[in-house]
Amino acid sequence: MALGFGRLRLSARDFWALTPRELAAALRAFAGPARAPLDRPGLAALMARFPD
């Protein structure tokens, strides 16, 4: 809602009329594409870097 009303400046009627696919496309425009999930080598690297 904050993105729709604040950043996109949509009216309440337009915001609630969005489909989930349209809302996801608007989110990607601000957040960029989704990243791949962390794999085992990536996790091992993080654990080595932050051993606590």
Secondary structure, DSSP 8 states (H G I E B T S, - for coil): -IIIIIIS---HHHHHH--HHHHHHHHHHHH-S------HHHHHHHHHHS--
